[in-house]
Amino acid sequence: MKISKSRDTRWSRAVLETHDYKCFYCGGEGTDPCHVVPRGKMKTRYILENGVCLCRTHHIAFDDVQKFRKHIIEMYIKRELYNKLLEVASGKSNYEECGFTNIE
């Protein structure tokens, strides 16, 4: 799968809109769509459920502080959902089987 700038933009917009442009953590202005499973994993890159809206400060913390990342993952999604995302990322399942929304 190739990286598509326009598809990245559609995914980002969909994540922000899904969360009403509010930071999931603090409720402030959400400006950053953030991948729960890193975007380098192409099989989950465009899955809507793999995105959370964060403010800039909390996005930086999410990317840089492993303990904060784990905290957000546990707050935002249940462990079962996170495990399904990891299964899709590793190729053990596909997004359709898991009921995920893939942004085309």
Secondary structure, 3 states (H helix, E strand, C coil): CCCCHHHHHHHHHHHHHHCCCECCCCCCECCEEEECCCCCCCCCCCEHHHEEEECHHHHHHHHHCHHHHHHHHHHHCCHHHHHHHHHHHHCCCCHHHHCCCECC
